[in-house]
Amino acid sequence: MGNALMQSYHDTEWGVPLHDEKKHFEFLLLETMQAGLSWQTILNKREAFRKAFAGFDVEKVSRFGEEDTARLMDNAGIIRNRRKIEAAISNASAFLHIKKEWGSFDRYIWSFTDGKVVDHRLTTMDQMPVQDELAERVSADLKKRGFKFVGAVTIYAHLQAIGVINDHLTHCFRYNELREKP
């Protein structure tokens, strides 16, 4: 798996069905920042992101303005890509619109699978896709709703991270544990 941080993330967070609104926003923001970079880079900067983006408080982030963007651009602890920073801020507003329409982002995101986990029953890493039809549908819908940096590859990784897709290999100890989770 790599290093201790990546191993811990795999063993405790990755692929666990998520139903917490704050965590949904956190993962979506982090996946937005990850586009084109390694997940390990993002995990190494996670606490800096948490501090820079108001503890991943979606309401606060949605109100960030130019001063906040400038502050974030000066923050060496995070990814200082203006387009990604602006996307994270505008995505916060789009996230809130979904919450208003659906009652929660959780209800929205899980509606694509009728609340069920997609289990690909992978036996080797070579079988793991980087995107699929589900990710393409979710990506297209998010883009229609004004989200940015949410291409199908990013959304596939997001769906894996939040447990909508279980891509733990069948021989991984987490595979069966997560299959038994509602």
N, C-alpha and C positions, 0 to 999 in steps of 0.2 A: 504494500500500500504506500510505502514511502517513509514518511517521518511520523513522529508521535502525534502531531497535531492532525494530520490527515487520517491516521488510524483512529484516533478518538472521534473525529467527525463521522467517519464511516460506522464505527461501532455504536454511536449513541444518537446521531441525528439523521444521517442520510437515509432516505427511504422510509422514515417513520411517518405514517399518516398524520398530517398536520391539520389542526382545526382551530388554531389560535390566530386571531386577526393581526396582532402585533408581529408575530413571527412570520405570517404571510407577507407582510410588508417588508420586513427585514430581509427575507430570502429573495423577494422580488428585486429589492434595491441592490442587494449584493450580486444577484445574477446579472442585472443591468451593468454593473461595474465590471463584471468578469468578462464580458464579451471580448473575445480576442486574447484573453490572458488566461493564466492557469488558475484553477480554483485554490491551489495552495497559496498563491499570491494574495488572493482575497481573504482567505482564512488568516493569514499572517497580519492583515490590516483590519480585521473585523472589529476589534475594540476601538481603533481609531475612527472607523466608519461610525460606530455606535455613538461615540462622543461628538463627532462632526455633524451627524444627522439627528441630533436631539433625541438620542436613545431610540431611534427608529419610530418616533412618535409621528404617525402619518399626518395628523392634524397640524402639528407644528411645521413639519417639512413642507406641507402644501402652502404654507404662508411665507416660505423663504422668498426673499427678493434679491435684487442686484447686490446689495451689501453682503448677503449670505453667500451668494455665488462667488463674489470676490474673496471672501474669507475662506471658502472651500478651495478655491484655486491656489491659495497661499498655504494650504495645509499639506505639508510633505508626508504626512502619515497616511494619506488616502491616494486614490487614483485621481490625478489632477487633469482630467480630460473635460474640457468645458461642455462638450456635447453630452457626455454621460452625466455630468452634474446637473445640467439643465433638464435632461431626461428624467433623472431621479426626482427632481422637484415637480415637474409637470406630471409624472406618473403618480405622485402622491395625490394630486387633485383628481386624476382619473380613477384612482383606487377608491377615493371617497365617493365618487359618482356611482361606482359599482355597488359600494356598500349601501348607498341610499336606494338604489334601484332594487337590489336583491335582498337587502336586510343584512347581508354580510358578504365579504369577499369570499369567505369559505364556501358559502352556499353556491356562489357563482362558479368558482373554479371546480368544485366537485360535481357540478351539474353536467359537465362534459362527459362524465363516466357514470352518471346516475348514482353517485356516491360510492362506487365500487373501485377497488384497486385493480389496475391493469397489471397482470402478471405475465411477463414474457417467458418465464421458465428458461432462463439462459443458463447454459452449461459452460460457456467459454466467453472470454472478453471479446473475441472476434465476432460474436453474435450480437453484441450490443450496438444498436443503431445510434446515430447522433441526432436523429429526428424521425418522426413518423407522422402518419395522417392526423392523429390526435393533436400533436404539437402544432401542426400546420393550421388546424381549425382554431385552436386556442389563440395562436399567434395572430391569425387574421382577425379574430374577434377583438382581441386587445388593441390591435392597430386601429380598427374601426372606432374604438372608444377613446382614441387619442394617445395610447401608450407608445413609447419609443424604446428602441433597443430591445425589442421583444420578438426577434426573428425565431423561426421554428427550432433552430439549434439551441438557442438560449432558453426557449420555453420547454424543450424536451428536458434539458438539464434541470430546469425549475420543477417540472412535474416529477422527475426522479427524486429530487431533494425533498419535496414535501409529501412524498409517499403516494401520489396518485398513480405513479408507475413504480412497480417493484422490480428493479433490475439487479438486485443482489443475485449473484450466481446461485444455482440450486444447491451447491455444496457449501455455501457460505453459512455460518451459524445464524446470521441475521435473516436469511431467507425464510426459514420455517417460523422463526419468532414473529416476523412481520406478517406472514400469511395467517397467523392465528389472531392477529390484532384486528379488532373491528374497524 
